[in-house]
Amino acid sequence: MKEKTNNAVHKHILEDGTVIEHSHGHNHAHTHQNTKAVINRLARAIGHLEKVKRMVENGEDCSDVLIQLSAVRSAINNTGKIILQDHIEHCLVDAVESGDTEAIKELNEAIERFVK
């Protein structure tokens, strides 16, 4: 069972009754190795999306708009892959080492939403 409090501290109760508390606050975010790459990819995706908006506003050819939308989707998917890989290599490894099965469940749920 997982409970979240207002200060973003997570409490996990393991099958053996062990209680693990952790936070996904600012310190957690600084441990990711690929933050700069993710930010750069998001900026690129935002640029593509702004281009799509201008194209629609200017009445440009639908085929060209669809091609640009494809670039947006690709940029978002690739960004998600980097975040997922980083999460598996760092956060999930820590969770497995500490016996935090709830973190594995949360990752599975996030993957299901991401791949839809």
C-alpha positions as CSV (number, residue, x, y, z in Angstrom):
1,M,0.0,0.0,0.0
2,K,1.3,3.5,-0.8
3,E,0.4,6.7,0.8
4,K,1.4,10.1,-0.4
5,T,1.5,13.1,1.9
6,N,1.2,16.7,0.9
7,N,5.0,17.3,1.2
8,A,5.7,14.6,-1.5
9,V,7.0,12.0,0.9
10,H,6.1,8.5,-0.2
11,K,5.5,5.7,2.2
12,H,5.8,2.2,1.0
13,I,4.8,-0.8,3.1
14,L,6.5,-3.9,1.9
15,E,5.0,-7.4,2.1
16,D,7.0,-8.2,5.2
17,G,5.6,-5.0,6.9
18,T,8.8,-2.9,6.5
19,V,8.0,0.7,6.0
20,I,10.1,2.7,3.6
21,E,9.7,6.5,3.2
22,H,11.3,8.6,0.5
23,S,10.8,11.7,-1.4
24,H,10.9,12.6,-5.1
25,G,11.8,16.2,-4.3
26,H,14.5,18.5,-5.7
27,N,17.4,16.2,-4.5
28,H,16.0,13.4,-6.6
29,A,15.9,15.4,-9.8
30,H,19.5,16.4,-9.5
31,T,20.7,12.8,-9.5
32,H,19.6,12.2,-13.1
33,Q,22.6,12.1,-15.5
34,N,20.6,13.1,-18.6
35,T,18.8,16.2,-17.4
36,K,20.5,18.5,-19.9
37,A,19.8,16.1,-22.8
38,V,16.2,15.9,-21.8
39,I,15.8,19.7,-21.6
40,N,17.4,20.1,-25.0
41,R,15.1,17.5,-26.6
42,L,12.1,19.1,-25.0
43,A,13.2,22.5,-26.3
44,R,13.5,20.9,-29.8
45,A,10.0,19.4,-29.5
46,I,8.5,22.7,-28.4
47,G,10.2,24.3,-31.4
48,H,8.6,21.7,-33.7
49,L,5.2,22.2,-32.1
50,E,5.4,26.0,-32.5
51,K,6.2,25.5,-36.2
52,V,3.1,23.3,-36.5
53,K,1.0,26.0,-34.9
54,R,2.4,28.6,-37.4
55,M,1.8,26.3,-40.3
56,V,-1.8,25.7,-39.3
57,E,-2.3,29.5,-38.8
58,N,-0.9,30.2,-42.2
59,G,-3.0,27.5,-43.9
60,E,0.0,25.5,-45.1
61,D,-0.4,22.1,-46.8
62,C,-1.8,19.4,-44.6
63,S,0.9,16.9,-45.7
64,D,3.6,19.3,-44.5
65,V,1.8,19.8,-41.2
66,L,1.5,16.0,-40.7
67,I,5.2,15.6,-41.4
68,Q,6.0,18.3,-38.8
69,L,3.7,16.6,-36.3
70,S,5.6,13.4,-36.9
71,A,8.8,15.2,-35.8
72,V,7.0,16.4,-32.6
73,R,5.9,12.9,-31.8
74,S,9.3,11.4,-32.5
75,A,11.0,14.1,-30.3
76,I,8.6,13.4,-27.4
77,N,9.0,9.6,-27.7
78,N,12.8,9.8,-27.8
79,T,12.8,12.1,-24.7
80,G,10.6,9.6,-22.9
81,K,13.1,6.8,-23.8
82,I,15.9,8.8,-22.2
83,I,13.9,9.4,-19.0
84,L,12.9,5.8,-18.8
85,Q,16.4,4.5,-19.3
86,D,17.7,6.9,-16.6
87,H,14.9,5.8,-14.3
88,I,15.7,2.2,-14.7
89,E,19.4,2.6,-14.4
90,H,19.3,4.7,-11.2
91,C,15.9,5.0,-9.4
92,L,14.7,1.5,-10.1
93,V,18.1,-0.1,-9.1
94,D,17.9,1.7,-5.8
95,A,14.3,0.5,-5.3
96,V,15.2,-3.1,-6.0
97,E,18.2,-3.0,-3.7
98,S,16.0,-1.6,-0.9
99,G,13.1,-4.1,-1.6
100,D,10.7,-1.4,-2.7
101,T,8.2,-3.3,-4.8
102,E,5.9,-0.4,-5.1
103,A,8.4,1.5,-7.2
104,I,8.4,-1.4,-9.7
105,K,4.6,-1.2,-9.8
106,E,4.7,2.5,-10.4
107,L,7.2,2.1,-13.2
108,N,5.0,-0.5,-14.9
109,E,2.1,1.9,-14.7
110,A,4.1,4.7,-16.2
111,I,5.3,2.5,-19.0
112,E,1.7,1.4,-19.8
113,R,0.7,5.1,-20.0
114,F,3.7,6.1,-22.1
115,V,3.3,3.4,-24.7
116,K,-0.4,4.0,-25.3
